Amino acid sequence: MPYFRITLLRSAIGLPTKSTGVLKALGLRKRMATVYYPVTPDVAGQILRVKELVDVAEVDEPLTRAEMKERRRPDPGYFVEKRGGALKKL
Amino acid sequence: MFGPFRLTNPLSGGLLWKIPWRLSSHQKYRQRQRLRRVDNVVATIDSALAKQGLSTRKLERWKTEMPTEQEMLPKDKYTVFDRKVKKYRKGIHKVPKWTRVSQRVNPPGF
């Protein structure tokens, strides 16, 4: 089932109440927040109302909050070959 | 003479903001990027709905009435109709919230 991935890029400060209301209904509370909704005409209409403010992509599966956070984590620059505790036992 | 507190007309009192009458080339570049971004959003929604054989009235209307960034004339990208201005055109940067509103078509006859 395809989903819309909607990210709020521009805030709706100073825009008509309808834009603010749509963002609230979509659950976009602050910039760079991302939400997933199934591809339906209802959601499409909501996105069209705030199309200047959001970035939209079509994805197959929605990501959970934890998964999204894990993807943002930068590469640590090292990898662990062996743990210290494992060495002691040998 | 120099520095943040120099004596200039806007600083030495009163309300004097000068907005240039036309956009700079960089403002125009960013305006084109914004137009293209909106086009992309509409195209994404359209293709996603079309895969399921769906569409909405609002979307169809946008597709028939609104030109894309590439179809627009420079005149329409960077200026808008205003009945109070000489020759009926003013820079789009004079429109309130102009970076977050879609203003692409002219009234009939203009």
N, CA and C atoms of all chains as a GROMACS GRO file, in nm:
protein
  600
    1MET      N    1   0.085  -0.121   0.000
    1MET     CA    2   0.000   0.000   0.000
    1MET      C    3   0.088   0.125   0.000
    2PRO      N    4   0.075   0.210  -0.101
    2PRO     CA    5   0.162   0.329  -0.108
    2PRO      C    6   0.122   0.436  -0.006
    3TYR      N    7   0.222   0.511   0.035
    3TYR     CA    8   0.201   0.618   0.132
    3TYR      C    9   0.262   0.748   0.080
    4PHE      N   10   0.207   0.858   0.127
    4PHE     CA   11   0.269   0.989   0.105
    4PHE      C   12   0.363   1.017   0.221
    5ARG      N   13   0.487   1.052   0.191
    5ARG     CA   14   0.577   1.102   0.297
    5ARG      C   15   0.577   1.254   0.287
    6ILE      N   16   0.524   1.320   0.389
    6ILE     CA   17   0.507   1.465   0.387
    6ILE      C   18   0.601   1.527   0.488
    7THR      N   19   0.684   1.619   0.443
    7THR     CA   20   0.777   1.690   0.532
    7THR      C   21   0.747   1.838   0.525
    8LEU      N   22   0.733   1.901   0.641
    8LEU     CA   23   0.707   2.045   0.645
    8LEU      C   24   0.839   2.120   0.629
    9LEU      N   25   0.852   2.200   0.522
    9LEU     CA   26   0.976   2.274   0.499
    9LEU      C   27   0.963   2.420   0.536
   10ARG      N   28   0.845   2.479   0.510
   10ARG     CA   29   0.826   2.621   0.541
   10ARG      C   30   0.712   2.632   0.641
   11SER      N   31   0.727   2.722   0.738
   11SER     CA   32   0.623   2.737   0.839
   11SER      C   33   0.505   2.815   0.781
   12ALA      N   34   0.390   2.798   0.844
   12ALA     CA   35   0.268   2.866   0.796
   12ALA      C   36   0.240   2.992   0.876
   13ILE      N   37   0.342   3.047   0.942
   13ILE     CA   38   0.322   3.169   1.020
   13ILE      C   39   0.277   3.281   0.928
   14GLY      N   40   0.169   3.348   0.966
   14GLY     CA   41   0.120   3.461   0.888
   14GLY      C   42   0.034   3.422   0.770
   15LEU      N   43   0.016   3.294   0.747
   15LEU     CA   44  -0.070   3.250   0.636
   15LEU      C   45  -0.213   3.233   0.688
   16PRO      N   46  -0.311   3.219   0.598
   16PRO     CA   47  -0.450   3.204   0.642
   16PRO      C   48  -0.469   3.089   0.740
   17THR      N   49  -0.572   3.099   0.822
   17THR     CA   50  -0.598   2.998   0.926
   17THR      C   51  -0.618   2.860   0.865
   18LYS      N   52  -0.668   2.856   0.740
   18LYS     CA   53  -0.692   2.726   0.678
   18LYS      C   54  -0.563   2.648   0.661
   19SER      N   55  -0.454   2.718   0.621
   19SER     CA   56  -0.326   2.648   0.605
   19SER      C   57  -0.278   2.594   0.738
   20THR      N   58  -0.287   2.678   0.842
   20THR     CA   59  -0.246   2.635   0.975
   20THR      C   60  -0.327   2.515   1.020
   21GLY      N   61  -0.459   2.521   0.992
   21GLY     CA   62  -0.547   2.413   1.034
   21GLY      C   63  -0.514   2.282   0.964
   22VAL      N   64  -0.482   2.289   0.834
   22VAL     CA   65  -0.447   2.167   0.761
   22VAL      C   66  -0.320   2.106   0.816
   23LEU      N   67  -0.221   2.193   0.845
   23LEU     CA   68  -0.096   2.141   0.900
   23LEU      C   69  -0.122   2.074   1.034
   24LYS      N   70  -0.209   2.133   1.114
   24LYS     CA   71  -0.241   2.076   1.245
   24LYS      C   72  -0.309   1.940   1.225
   25ALA      N   73  -0.401   1.934   1.127
   25ALA     CA   74  -0.472   1.810   1.100
   25ALA      C   75  -0.378   1.701   1.052
   26LEU      N   76  -0.275   1.742   0.976
   26LEU     CA   77  -0.178   1.644   0.927
   26LEU      C   78  -0.079   1.604   1.036
   27GLY      N   79  -0.078   1.677   1.147
   27GLY     CA   80   0.016   1.646   1.255
   27GLY      C   81   0.153   1.704   1.232
   28LEU      N   82   0.163   1.809   1.148
   28LEU     CA   83   0.292   1.874   1.124
   28LEU      C   84   0.300   1.996   1.214
   29ARG      N   85   0.374   1.981   1.325
   29ARG     CA   86   0.376   2.087   1.424
   29ARG      C   87   0.493   2.182   1.407
   30LYS      N   88   0.605   2.132   1.355
   30LYS     CA   89   0.719   2.221   1.334
   30LYS      C   90   0.794   2.183   1.209
   31ARG      N   91   0.882   2.274   1.165
   31ARG     CA   92   0.954   2.252   1.040
   31ARG      C   93   1.036   2.124   1.046
   32MET      N   94   1.052   2.058   0.931
   32MET     CA   95   1.128   1.936   0.914
   32MET      C   96   1.061   1.815   0.981
   33ALA      N   97   0.938   1.832   1.030
   33ALA     CA   98   0.863   1.718   1.082
   33ALA      C   99   0.813   1.636   0.963
   34THR      N  100   0.814   1.504   0.978
   34THR     CA  101   0.772   1.414   0.870
   34THR      C  102   0.658   1.326   0.916
   35VAL      N  103   0.555   1.312   0.832
   35VAL     CA  104   0.443   1.223   0.863
   35VAL      C  105   0.415   1.138   0.739
   36TYR      N  106   0.351   1.026   0.763
   36TYR     CA  107   0.315   0.934   0.653
   36TYR      C  108   0.164   0.916   0.652
   37TYR      N  109   0.106   0.925   0.532
   37TYR     CA  110  -0.038   0.901   0.517
   37TYR      C  111  -0.061   0.817   0.394
   38PRO      N  112  -0.162   0.728   0.397
   38PRO     CA  113  -0.192   0.649   0.276
   38PRO      C  114  -0.234   0.738   0.160
   39VAL      N  115  -0.209   0.691   0.040
   39VAL     CA  116  -0.243   0.767  -0.081
   39VAL      C  117  -0.394   0.760  -0.104
   40THR      N  118  -0.463   0.867  -0.068
   40THR     CA  119  -0.607   0.877  -0.091
   40THR      C  120  -0.637   1.017  -0.143
   41PRO      N  121  -0.750   1.035  -0.211
   41PRO     CA  122  -0.785   1.170  -0.257
   41PRO      C  123  -0.798   1.271  -0.143
   42ASP      N  124  -0.843   1.224  -0.025
   42ASP     CA  125  -0.859   1.317   0.089
   42ASP      C  126  -0.725   1.377   0.127
   43VAL      N  127  -0.626   1.290   0.143
   43VAL     CA  128  -0.493   1.338   0.182
   43VAL      C  129  -0.434   1.425   0.070
   44ALA      N  130  -0.460   1.385  -0.056
   44ALA     CA  131  -0.409   1.465  -0.167
   44ALA      C  132  -0.464   1.608  -0.162
   45GLY      N  133  -0.592   1.620  -0.129
   45GLY     CA  134  -0.652   1.753  -0.116
   45GLY      C  135  -0.587   1.833  -0.005
   46GLN      N  136  -0.558   1.765   0.107
   46GLN     CA  137  -0.493   1.835   0.218
   46GLN      C  138  -0.355   1.884   0.177
   47ILE      N  139  -0.281   1.799   0.106
   47ILE     CA  140  -0.146   1.840   0.064
   47ILE      C  141  -0.155   1.958  -0.033
   48LEU      N  142  -0.254   1.952  -0.124
   48LEU     CA  143  -0.265   2.061  -0.221
   48LEU      C  144  -0.290   2.194  -0.152
   49ARG      N  145  -0.357   2.191  -0.039
   49ARG     CA  146  -0.382   2.316   0.033
   49ARG      C  147  -0.252   2.380   0.083
   50VAL      N  148  -0.156   2.297   0.119
   50VAL     CA  149  -0.030   2.350   0.175
   50VAL      C  150   0.089   2.314   0.086
   51LYS      N  151   0.066   2.306  -0.046
   51LYS     CA  152   0.170   2.254  -0.136
   51LYS      C  153   0.295   2.341  -0.139
   52GLU      N  154   0.284   2.471  -0.107
   52GLU     CA  155   0.401   2.557  -0.110
   52GLU      C  156   0.489   2.536   0.013
   53LEU      N  157   0.438   2.467   0.114
   53LEU     CA  158   0.510   2.457   0.241
   53LEU      C  159   0.576   2.321   0.261
   54VAL      N  160   0.532   2.220   0.186
   54VAL     CA  161   0.575   2.084   0.219
   54VAL      C  162   0.652   2.021   0.104
   55ASP      N  163   0.724   1.915   0.138
   55ASP     CA  164   0.789   1.830   0.039
   55ASP      C  165   0.716   1.695   0.044
   56VAL      N  166   0.682   1.641  -0.072
   56VAL     CA  167   0.602   1.518  -0.077
   56VAL      C  168   0.674   1.413  -0.159
   57ALA      N  169   0.673   1.290  -0.111
   57ALA     CA  170   0.725   1.178  -0.189
   57ALA      C  171   0.632   1.060  -0.168
   58GLU      N  172   0.629   0.971  -0.267
   58GLU     CA  173   0.548   0.850  -0.255
   58GLU      C  174   0.638   0.737  -0.213
   59VAL      N  175   0.604   0.669  -0.102
   59VAL     CA  176   0.686   0.559  -0.052
   59VAL      C  177   0.597   0.436  -0.035
   60ASP      N  178   0.663   0.319  -0.028
   60ASP     CA  179   0.586   0.195  -0.016
   60ASP      C  180   0.539   0.171   0.126
   61GLU      N  181   0.629   0.195   0.223
   61GLU     CA  182   0.596   0.166   0.362
   61GLU      C  183   0.630   0.286   0.449
   62PRO      N  184   0.547   0.316   0.549
   62PRO     CA  185   0.582   0.426   0.640
   62PRO      C  186   0.692   0.384   0.738
   63LEU      N  187   0.774   0.480   0.778
   63LEU     CA  188   0.878   0.455   0.877
   63LEU      C  189   0.826   0.498   1.013
   64THR      N  190   0.866   0.426   1.117
   64THR     CA  191   0.831   0.470   1.252
   64THR      C  192   0.927   0.580   1.295
   65ARG      N  193   0.895   0.644   1.406
   65ARG     CA  194   0.980   0.753   1.457
   65ARG      C  195   1.121   0.702   1.484
   66ALA      N  196   1.129   0.582   1.545
   66ALA     CA  197   1.261   0.526   1.579
   66ALA      C  198   1.343   0.500   1.453
   67GLU      N  199   1.277   0.446   1.349
   67GLU     CA  200   1.349   0.418   1.225
   67GLU      C  201   1.400   0.547   1.160
   68MET      N  202   1.314   0.651   1.163
   68MET     CA  203   1.356   0.778   1.104
   68MET      C  204   1.476   0.834   1.178
   69LYS      N  205   1.474   0.822   1.313
   69LYS     CA  206   1.585   0.874   1.392
   69LYS      C  207   1.712   0.797   1.361
   70GLU      N  208   1.699   0.665   1.347
   70GLU     CA  209   1.817   0.580   1.317
   70GLU      C  210   1.878   0.621   1.183
   71ARG      N  211   1.794   0.658   1.087
   71ARG     CA  212   1.848   0.696   0.955
   71ARG      C  213   1.920   0.829   0.960
   72ARG      N  214   1.884   0.914   1.055
   72ARG     CA  215   1.951   1.045   1.066
   72ARG      C  216   2.086   1.035   1.132
   73ARG      N  217   2.112   0.921   1.203
   73ARG     CA  218   2.235   0.910   1.281
   73ARG      C  219   2.356   0.910   1.187
   74PRO      N  220   2.455   0.998   1.212
   74PRO     CA  221   2.571   1.001   1.124
   74PRO      C  222   2.660   0.879   1.143
   75ASP      N  223   2.744   0.851   1.042
   75ASP     CA  224   2.838   0.740   1.049
   75ASP      C  225   2.939   0.768   1.160
   76PRO      N  226   2.959   0.677   1.257
   76PRO     CA  227   3.050   0.708   1.369
   76PRO      C  228   3.195   0.717   1.326
   77GLY      N  229   3.233   0.659   1.211
   77GLY     CA  230   3.370   0.670   1.166
   77GLY      C  231   3.461   0.559   1.216
   78TYR      N  232   3.406   0.463   1.290
   78TYR     CA  233   3.487   0.349   1.337
   78TYR      C  234   3.394   0.228   1.349
   79PHE      N  235   3.451   0.110   1.365
   79PHE     CA  236   3.369  -0.007   1.396
   79PHE      C  237   3.440  -0.090   1.502
   80VAL      N  238   3.364  -0.162   1.582
   80VAL     CA  239   3.419  -0.236   1.694
   80VAL      C  240   3.453  -0.377   1.648
   81GLU      N  241   3.583  -0.413   1.658
   81GLU     CA  242   3.623  -0.549   1.620
   81GLU      C  243   3.595  -0.647   1.732
   82LYS      N  244   3.633  -0.608   1.854
   82LYS     CA  245   3.620  -0.699   1.968
   82LYS      C  246   3.592  -0.618   2.092
   83ARG      N  247   3.510  -0.669   2.182
   83ARG     CA  248   3.479  -0.599   2.306
   83ARG      C  249   3.583  -0.635   2.412
   84GLY      N  250   3.609  -0.541   2.505
   84GLY     CA  251   3.709  -0.565   2.610
   84GLY      C  252   3.672  -0.683   2.697
   85GLY      N  253   3.541  -0.698   2.732
   85GLY     CA  254   3.497  -0.807   2.818
   85GLY      C  255   3.527  -0.942   2.755
   86ALA      N  256   3.513  -0.951   2.624
   86ALA     CA  257   3.538  -1.078   2.554
   86ALA      C  258   3.685  -1.117   2.564
   87LEU      N  259   3.775  -1.016   2.564
   87LEU     CA  260   3.918  -1.044   2.572
   87LEU      C  261   3.953  -1.104   2.708
   88LYS      N  262   3.894  -1.050   2.816
   88LYS     CA  263   3.927  -1.094   2.952
   88LYS      C  264   3.898  -1.243   2.971
   89LYS      N  265   3.787  -1.288   2.913
   89LYS     CA  266   3.746  -1.427   2.932
   89LYS      C  267   3.846  -1.524   2.870
   90LEU      N  268   3.917  -1.482   2.765
   90LEU     CA  269   4.008  -1.575   2.694
   90LEU      C  270   4.131  -1.615   2.776
   91MET      N  271   3.093   5.676   1.039
   91MET     CA  272   3.093   5.668   0.894
   91MET      C  273   3.061   5.526   0.850
   92PHE      N  274   3.136   5.428   0.912
   92PHE     CA  275   3.108   5.290   0.874
   92PHE      C  276   3.055   5.215   0.996
   93GLY      N  277   3.027   5.087   0.980
   93GLY     CA  278   2.982   5.007   1.092
   93GLY      C  279   2.832   5.000   1.101
   94PRO      N  280   2.783   4.929   1.204
   94PRO     CA  281   2.638   4.905   1.212
   94PRO      C  282   2.558   5.030   1.247
   95PHE      N  283   2.620   5.132   1.308
   95PHE     CA  284   2.542   5.248   1.351
   95PHE      C  285   2.568   5.370   1.265
   96ARG      N  286   2.608   5.351   1.141
   96ARG     CA  287   2.636   5.462   1.052
   96ARG      C  288   2.508   5.539   1.023
   97LEU      N  289   2.524   5.665   0.989
   97LEU     CA  290   2.408   5.750   0.962
   97LEU      C  291   2.358   5.726   0.821
   98THR      N  292   2.251   5.653   0.811
   98THR     CA  293   2.187   5.634   0.680
   98THR      C  294   2.043   5.678   0.694
   99ASN      N  295   1.979   5.697   0.583
   99ASN     CA  296   1.841   5.745   0.586
   99ASN      C  297   1.748   5.652   0.665
  100PRO      N  298   1.755   5.519   0.647
  100PRO     CA  299   1.664   5.434   0.723
  100PRO      C  300   1.690   5.438   0.872
  101LEU      N  301   1.818   5.460   0.912
  101LEU     CA  302   1.851   5.453   1.055
  101LEU      C  303   1.829   5.587   1.125
  102SER      N  304   1.843   5.698   1.054
  102SER     CA  305   1.841   5.827   1.123
  102SER      C  306   1.700   5.875   1.152
  103GLY      N  307   1.605   5.788   1.155
  103GLY     CA  308   1.474   5.827   1.204
  103GLY      C  309   1.364   5.796   1.107
  104GLY      N  310   1.245   5.776   1.162
  104GLY     CA  311   1.129   5.753   1.077
  104GLY      C  312   1.129   5.615   1.017
  105LEU      N  313   1.025   5.589   0.944
  105LEU     CA  314   1.010   5.459   0.881
  105LEU      C  315   1.045   5.474   0.735
  106LEU      N  316   1.162   5.427   0.698
  106LEU     CA  317   1.202   5.437   0.558
  106LEU      C  318   1.264   5.306   0.516
  107TRP      N  319   1.184   5.224   0.451
  107TRP     CA  320   1.237   5.100   0.398
  107TRP      C  321   1.235   5.114   0.247
  108LYS      N  322   1.342   5.075   0.186
  108LYS     CA  323   1.343   5.083   0.041
  108LYS      C  324   1.340   4.943  -0.016
  109ILE      N  325   1.235   4.911  -0.088
  109ILE     CA  326   1.225   4.783  -0.156
  109ILE      C  327   1.250   4.810  -0.303
  110PRO      N  328   1.352   4.750  -0.363
  110PRO     CA  329   1.379   4.774  -0.504
  110PRO      C  330   1.259   4.740  -0.589
  111TRP      N  331   1.242   4.807  -0.702
  111TRP     CA  332   1.122   4.785  -0.782
  111TRP      C  333   1.127   4.656  -0.860
  112ARG      N  334   1.246   4.596  -0.875
  112ARG     CA  335   1.254   4.468  -0.946
  112ARG      C  336   1.336   4.371  -0.862
  113LEU      N  337   1.324   4.242  -0.897
  113LEU     CA  338   1.397   4.139  -0.825
  113LEU      C  339   1.541   4.133  -0.874
  114SER      N  340   1.632   4.092  -0.787
  114SER     CA  341   1.769   4.068  -0.829
  114SER      C  342   1.774   3.933  -0.899
  115SER      N  343   1.883   3.907  -0.968
  115SER     CA  344   1.892   3.781  -1.043
  115SER      C  345   1.886   3.662  -0.948
  116HIS      N  346   1.941   3.678  -0.827
  116HIS     CA  347   1.941   3.567  -0.732
  116HIS      C  348   1.802   3.543  -0.675
  117GLN      N  349   1.728   3.653  -0.652
  117GLN     CA  350   1.588   3.637  -0.610
  117GLN      C  351   1.508   3.566  -0.716
  118LYS      N  352   1.536   3.600  -0.844
  118LYS     CA  353   1.464   3.536  -0.952
  118LYS      C  354   1.497   3.388  -0.958
  119TYR      N  355   1.624   3.356  -0.935
  119TYR     CA  356   1.666   3.215  -0.935
  119TYR      C  357   1.591   3.137  -0.827
  120ARG      N  358   1.586   3.195  -0.705
  120ARG     CA  359   1.517   3.125  -0.597
  120ARG      C  360   1.368   3.116  -0.624
  121GLN      N  361   1.310   3.218  -0.688
  121GLN     CA  362   1.168   3.213  -0.724
  121GLN      C  363   1.142   3.097  -0.819
  122ARG      N  364   1.232   3.078  -0.918
  122ARG     CA  365   1.214   2.966  -1.011
  122ARG      C  366   1.223   2.833  -0.937
  123GLN      N  367   1.317   2.824  -0.841
  123GLN     CA  368   1.328   2.699  -0.766
  123GLN      C  369   1.199   2.671  -0.689
  124ARG      N  370   1.140   2.775  -0.629
  124ARG     CA  371   1.015   2.757  -0.553
  124ARG      C  372   0.903   2.711  -0.644
  125LEU      N  373   0.894   2.775  -0.764
  125LEU     CA  374   0.789   2.735  -0.858
  125LEU      C  375   0.805   2.588  -0.896
  126ARG      N  376   0.930   2.548  -0.919
  126ARG     CA  377   0.956   2.410  -0.960
  126ARG      C  378   0.924   2.313  -0.847
  127ARG      N  379   0.950   2.355  -0.724
  127ARG     CA  380   0.921   2.269  -0.609
  127ARG      C  381   0.771   2.241  -0.600
  128VAL      N  382   0.690   2.347  -0.620
  128VAL     CA  383   0.544   2.328  -0.618
  128VAL      C  384   0.501   2.236  -0.733
  129ASP      N  385   0.562   2.257  -0.852
  129ASP     CA  386   0.530   2.169  -0.965
  129ASP      C  387   0.560   2.023  -0.931
  130ASN      N  388   0.674   2.001  -0.865
  130ASN     CA  389   0.710   1.865  -0.828
  130ASN      C  390   0.609   1.804  -0.732
  131VAL      N  391   0.565   1.883  -0.633
  131VAL     CA  392   0.468   1.832  -0.536
  131VAL      C  393   0.340   1.789  -0.608
  132VAL      N  394   0.291   1.876  -0.698
  132VAL     CA  395   0.169   1.844  -0.771
  132VAL      C  396   0.189   1.721  -0.858
  133ALA      N  397   0.306   1.712  -0.924
  133ALA     CA  398   0.331   1.596  -1.011
  133ALA      C  399   0.338   1.467  -0.930
  134THR      N  400   0.398   1.475  -0.810
  134THR     CA  401   0.407   1.356  -0.725
  134THR      C  402   0.269   1.307  -0.684
  135ILE      N  403   0.184   1.402  -0.640
  135ILE     CA  404   0.049   1.365  -0.598
  135ILE      C  405  -0.027   1.305  -0.717
  136ASP      N  406  -0.011   1.369  -0.833
  136ASP     CA  407  -0.083   1.323  -0.951
  136ASP      C  408  -0.042   1.180  -0.988
  137SER      N  409   0.090   1.154  -0.989
  137SER     CA  410   0.134   1.020  -1.030
  137SER      C  411   0.092   0.916  -0.926
  138ALA      N  412   0.098   0.954  -0.796
  138ALA     CA  413   0.060   0.858  -0.691
  138ALA      C  414  -0.087   0.821  -0.702
  139LEU      N  415  -0.172   0.921  -0.726
  139LEU     CA  416  -0.316   0.894  -0.738
  139LEU      C  417  -0.346   0.819  -0.867
  140ALA      N  418  -0.275   0.855  -0.975
  140ALA     CA  419  -0.303   0.793  -1.105
  140ALA      C  420  -0.272   0.644  -1.102
  141LYS      N  421  -0.173   0.604  -1.019
  141LYS     CA  422  -0.141   0.461  -1.010
  141LYS      C  423  -0.260   0.381  -0.959
  142GLN      N  424  -0.343   0.445  -0.875
  142GLN     CA  425  -0.461   0.376  -0.822
  142GLN      C  426  -0.586   0.409  -0.903
  143GLY      N  427  -0.568   0.481  -1.014
  143GLY     CA  428  -0.683   0.517  -1.095
  143GLY      C  429  -0.770   0.624  -1.032
  144LEU      N  430  -0.710   0.707  -0.943
  144LEU     CA  431  -0.788   0.810  -0.875
  144LEU      C  432  -0.743   0.948  -0.920
  145SER      N  433  -0.822   1.048  -0.888
  145SER     CA  434  -0.783   1.186  -0.907
  145SER      C  435  -0.879   1.272  -0.824
  146THR      N  436  -0.849   1.401  -0.815
  146THR     CA  437  -0.941   1.490  -0.745
  146THR      C  438  -0.973   1.609  -0.834
  147ARG      N  439  -1.084   1.673  -0.806
  147ARG     CA  440  -1.127   1.786  -0.887
  147ARG      C  441  -1.024   1.900  -0.878
  148LYS      N  442  -0.975   1.922  -0.755
  148LYS     CA  443  -0.879   2.030  -0.733
  148LYS      C  444  -0.753   2.009  -0.817
  149LEU      N  445  -0.709   1.884  -0.820
  149LEU     CA  446  -0.587   1.849  -0.894
  149LEU      C  447  -0.607   1.868  -1.043
  150GLU      N  448  -0.721   1.821  -1.094
  150GLU     CA  449  -0.750   1.835  -1.237
  150GLU      C  450  -0.754   1.982  -1.275
  151ARG      N  451  -0.814   2.062  -1.187
  151ARG     CA  452  -0.827   2.204  -1.216
  151ARG      C  453  -0.690   2.270  -1.220
  152TRP      N  454  -0.606   2.235  -1.124
  152TRP     CA  455  -0.471   2.290  -1.122
  152TRP      C  456  -0.398   2.254  -1.251
  153LYS      N  457  -0.413   2.128  -1.294
  153LYS     CA  458  -0.339   2.082  -1.412
  153LYS      C  459  -0.386   2.154  -1.539
  154THR      N  460  -0.517   2.181  -1.549
  154THR     CA  461  -0.565   2.247  -1.670
  154THR      C  462  -0.537   2.396  -1.668
  155GLU      N  463  -0.548   2.460  -1.550
  155GLU     CA  464  -0.542   2.606  -1.547
  155GLU      C  465  -0.403   2.661  -1.524
  156MET      N  466  -0.322   2.590  -1.444
  156MET     CA  467  -0.196   2.649  -1.401
  156MET      C  468  -0.082   2.606  -1.493
  157PRO      N  469  -0.005   2.701  -1.546
  157PRO     CA  470   0.113   2.663  -1.625
  157PRO      C  471   0.224   2.616  -1.532
  158THR      N  472   0.310   2.528  -1.582
  158THR     CA  473   0.426   2.489  -1.502
  158THR      C  474   0.533   2.597  -1.516
  159GLU      N  475   0.638   2.580  -1.438
  159GLU     CA  476   0.744   2.683  -1.437
  159GLU      C  477   0.800   2.702  -1.578
  160GLN      N  478   0.816   2.592  -1.652
  160GLN     CA  479   0.877   2.603  -1.784
  160GLN      C  480   0.784   2.667  -1.885
  161GLU      N  481   0.653   2.652  -1.864
  161GLU     CA  482   0.557   2.710  -1.959
  161GLU      C  483   0.533   2.859  -1.932
  162MET      N  484   0.570   2.906  -1.814
  162MET     CA  485   0.540   3.045  -1.778
  162MET      C  486   0.633   3.142  -1.850
  163LEU      N  487   0.579   3.261  -1.878
  163LEU     CA  488   0.663   3.367  -1.933
  163LEU      C  489   0.738   3.432  -1.819
  164PRO      N  490   0.858   3.488  -1.846
  164PRO     CA  491   0.930   3.559  -1.740
  164PRO      C  492   0.845   3.668  -1.676
  165LYS      N  493   0.763   3.734  -1.758
  165LYS     CA  494   0.675   3.839  -1.707
  165LYS      C  495   0.587   3.787  -1.594
  166ASP      N  496   0.536   3.663  -1.611
  166ASP     CA  497   0.444   3.608  -1.510
  166ASP      C  498   0.518   3.551  -1.390
  167LYS      N  499   0.645   3.512  -1.411
  167LYS     CA  500   0.720   3.455  -1.299
  167LYS      C  501   0.759   3.564  -1.199
  168TYR      N  502   0.794   3.682  -1.249
  168TYR     CA  503   0.857   3.782  -1.162
  168TYR      C  504   0.770   3.905  -1.137
  169THR      N  505   0.658   3.918  -1.208
  169THR     CA  506   0.570   4.032  -1.182
  169THR      C  507   0.426   3.982  -1.173
  170VAL      N  508   0.341   4.063  -1.111
  170VAL     CA  509   0.199   4.028  -1.101
  170VAL      C  510   0.114   4.147  -1.145
  171PHE      N  511  -0.010   4.119  -1.177
  171PHE     CA  512  -0.104   4.224  -1.214
  171PHE      C  513  -0.142   4.304  -1.089
  172ASP      N  514  -0.148   4.435  -1.106
  172ASP     CA  515  -0.200   4.522  -1.000
  172ASP      C  516  -0.270   4.639  -1.066
  173ARG      N  517  -0.399   4.659  -1.035
  173ARG     CA  518  -0.473   4.761  -1.108
  173ARG      C  519  -0.433   4.902  -1.067
  174LYS      N  520  -0.362   4.916  -0.954
  174LYS     CA  521  -0.329   5.051  -0.907
  174LYS      C  522  -0.196   5.102  -0.961
  175VAL      N  523  -0.122   5.015  -1.030
  175VAL     CA  524   0.013   5.051  -1.074
  175VAL      C  525   0.009   5.090  -1.221
  176LYS      N  526   0.096   5.187  -1.256
  176LYS     CA  527   0.108   5.226  -1.396
  176LYS      C  528   0.147   5.105  -1.480
  177LYS      N  529   0.085   5.086  -1.589
  177LYS     CA  530   0.105   4.972  -1.679
  177LYS      C  531   0.064   4.839  -1.617
  178TYR      N  532  -0.001   4.846  -1.501
  178TYR     CA  533  -0.069   4.729  -1.441
  178TYR      C  534   0.023   4.614  -1.399
  179ARG      N  535   0.153   4.634  -1.385
  179ARG     CA  536   0.238   4.526  -1.338
  179ARG      C  537   0.323   4.577  -1.222
  180LYS      N  538   0.342   4.492  -1.120
  180LYS     CA  539   0.436   4.523  -1.013
  180LYS      C  540   0.518   4.399  -0.984
  181GLY      N  541   0.634   4.417  -0.921
  181GLY     CA  542   0.720   4.305  -0.889
  181GLY      C  543   0.650   4.209  -0.795
  182ILE      N  544   0.674   4.079  -0.813
  182ILE     CA  545   0.602   3.980  -0.731
  182ILE      C  546   0.648   3.989  -0.586
  183HIS      N  547   0.766   4.049  -0.561
  183HIS     CA  548   0.815   4.060  -0.424
  183HIS      C  549   0.739   4.165  -0.344
  184LYS      N  550   0.646   4.235  -0.408
  184LYS     CA  551   0.561   4.330  -0.333
  184LYS      C  552   0.435   4.261  -0.281
  185VAL      N  553   0.413   4.136  -0.321
  185VAL     CA  554   0.295   4.062  -0.275
  185VAL      C  555   0.322   4.011  -0.134
  186PRO      N  556   0.229   4.030  -0.040
  186PRO     CA  557   0.252   3.977   0.095
  186PRO      C  558   0.271   3.826   0.093
  187LYS      N  559   0.371   3.776   0.169
  187LYS     CA  560   0.403   3.632   0.178
  187LYS      C  561   0.434   3.572   0.041
  188TRP      N  562   0.500   3.650  -0.045
  188TRP     CA  563   0.513   3.606  -0.184
  188TRP      C  564   0.592   3.479  -0.201
  189THR      N  565   0.675   3.440  -0.103
  189THR     CA  566   0.750   3.316  -0.121
  189THR      C  567   0.667   3.194  -0.084
  190ARG      N  568   0.546   3.216  -0.030
  190ARG     CA  569   0.467   3.101   0.012
  190ARG      C  570   0.327   3.100  -0.048
  191VAL      N  571   0.304   3.179  -0.153
  191VAL     CA  572   0.175   3.174  -0.220
  191VAL      C  573   0.197   3.146  -0.368
  192SER      N  574   0.098   3.080  -0.429
  192SER     CA  575   0.105   3.052  -0.573
  192SER      C  576   0.029   3.160  -0.647
  193GLN      N  577   0.102   3.237  -0.729
  193GLN     CA  578   0.040   3.344  -0.807
  193GLN      C  579   0.095   3.331  -0.949
  194ARG      N  580   0.020   3.263  -1.037
  194ARG     CA  581   0.076   3.230  -1.167
  194ARG      C  582   0.000   3.285  -1.285
  195VAL      N  583  -0.130   3.309  -1.270
  195VAL     CA  584  -0.208   3.349  -1.388
  195VAL      C  585  -0.257   3.492  -1.371
  196ASN      N  586  -0.292   3.553  -1.485
  196ASN     CA  587  -0.336   3.691  -1.487
  196ASN      C  588  -0.487   3.697  -1.507
  197PRO      N  589  -0.550   3.810  -1.468
  197PRO     CA  590  -0.692   3.825  -1.499
  197PRO      C  591  -0.711   3.830  -1.651
  198PRO      N  592  -0.829   3.794  -1.701
  198PRO     CA  593  -0.850   3.790  -1.845
  198PRO      C  594  -0.820   3.925  -1.909
  199GLY      N  595  -0.747   3.925  -2.018
  199GLY     CA  596  -0.716   4.049  -2.088
  199GLY      C  597  -0.586   4.112  -2.045
  200PHE      N  598  -0.520   4.060  -1.942
  200PHE     CA  599  -0.392   4.117  -1.898
  200PHE      C  600  -0.284   4.010  -1.903
   0.00000   0.00000   0.00000
